[in-house]
Amino acid sequence: MQTRKKILYVASTATHLRRFHEPYIAALREDYDVFTLADGEGVDFPVSISKKLLTLRHASSVHRIRKICRSERFDAVIVHTTLAAALVRLALRRVKPKPRLLNVVHGYLFSDPPMGLRDKLLLWVERRLAKQTDALAVMNAHDLAAVTSRALCAGKVYFLHGMGLPSREMPLPNKELRLLYAAPQDLLLTFVGELSRRKNQIFLIRAVAKLREEGLPVHLLLVGEGKERENLIREIDRLGLGEAVFLAGNREPVFPYLAVTDVYVSASRSEGLPFNILEAMQVGLPIVASRVRGQEDLLGDDRLYPLDDTDAFCSLVRGLVRDACGVGSVTYPNLSDYLLSSVFEENLKTFRTGVTL
C-alpha cells in the first residue's frame, strides 16, 4: 500500500490561512496528509512569526520550524507570504532529506530596481534563498518580471490570478451606518487595510485636507488596525479633521462599510494582488488608486495616479464627483478572471504539480 505524502502548508498568520486557503487545504487533503503552520491558533504547528524585518525572534522561529520539519519529515512544503517563506527556506537549509518547496508569492516587498537599503536587503535575501525554492508562483506582472531578471527561483515559475474572490451578492446600504461617517450629500472615501506605512493612509488624510480646503465636502473612512494608528490620529488632529476622517478599526465583514461608500481609494506603496481592491471591484465601486504593481494589473490608467501625487489624486476624485458613485455604479469586465470559481482548479493544479515534480 502506497503511503500518502505529507505536505506542510504555511502562512505568516492563521488568519491568512482561514481567509484565503481553507478550500485549497481541504482539496489537497483528499490526496495528501496536509498539516498547517502559522502564527496563531487553530493550526497544527503554531509558530511565532514577527512582522519586523530585523528581529532576534526570527532565529527562534527558524529553529522551531527546522525542528518540526526534521521530526515530521514532510515530502513537500507550500508556503505563502513573504516572511513565512523566508523563515521556512532558512530552516530547510539544514534539513535532510529536504522536502520540495513551492513558494507562492503574494507580492514581493522590494521595489525593482531597489530604491533603498531595505529593498536591497530584501532582494539579497530572496536571491540567497533561490536555491531552496523548487517552484514559485507569482500574482502580478511586475513580480513575474523580477523573478526572471533576478533569478529568484531554481525551478519552474507559475502565474496565478490570485487565490480567488468568493462570489457574493451586492450589499445593501445601511442609512444609519452611513450617517456615522458622512451625510447623504457628502462624498465618502473608504480604504480597507492594515494601518501601516506601506498602505500609506497618511497620504489619504492629507489629500482629504486639500480637497476640503477647496470646498469639496469629502470624508474619509479607514477600516483596519495597525501600528500607525497613533501617527494617523496625530495627523488628523494637526489638520483639524476630527469630524471628517474616521478610524473604524478592524471590521468583519467589510461589505456593510463598502455599501455606504461613494469612492474606494488606495495610496499603497506596494501591493501583490490587493484583495481589498478586488472586493471594491466586486461591489462596483469607483476606485482611485496609486500606480503600483498589483493595482496596475487590476485597474486601467484612468483610475491610477502616480504614487504620492496629491494633485493627481485630487483631480481624479474631483472628476468622480460629476459621475455616478457608490455601490453598483461601475462594472469591471476583468473581475471574472479573479473569482474563486475561475481560479480554483488551476491554482490547485499548480499546488499539486509544484510539490510533486
Sequence and secondary structure as in RCSB ss.txt:
>XXXX:A:sequence
MQTRKKILYVASTATHLRRFHEPYIAALREDYDVFTLADGEGVDFPVSISKKLLTLRHASSVHRIRKICRSERFD
AVIVHTTLAAALVRLALRRVKPKPRLLNVVHGYLFSDPPMGLRDKLLLWVERRLAKQTDALAVMNAHDLAAVTSR
ALCAGKVYFLHGMGLPSREMPLPNKELRLLYAAPQDLLLTFVGELSRRKNQIFLIRAVAKLREEGLPVHLLLVGE
GKERENLIREIDRLGLGEAVFLAGNREPVFPYLAVTDVYVSASRSEGLPFNILEAMQVGLPIVASRVRGQEDLLG
DDRLYPLDDTDAFCSLVRGLVRDACGVGSVTYPNLSDYLLSSVFEENLKTFRTGVTL
>XXXX:A:secstr
     EEEEEEEEHHHHHHHTHHHHHHHTTTSEEEEEEESSSSSEE    S SS THHHHHHHHHHHHHHHH  S
EEEEESHHHHHHHHHHHTT SS  EEEEE S  SS SS  SHHHHHHHHHHHHTGGG SEEEESSHHHHHHHHHH
T  SSEEEE S S B         HHHHHTT  TTSEEEEEES  STTTTHHHHHHHHHHHHHTT  EEEEEEB 
 TTHHHHHHHHHHTT TTTEEEEE  SS HHHHHT SEEEE  S  SS HHHHHHHHTT  EEEES TTHHHHS 
GGGEE TT HHHHHHHHHHHHTS  STTS   GGGGGGBHHHHHHHHHHHHHHHHH 
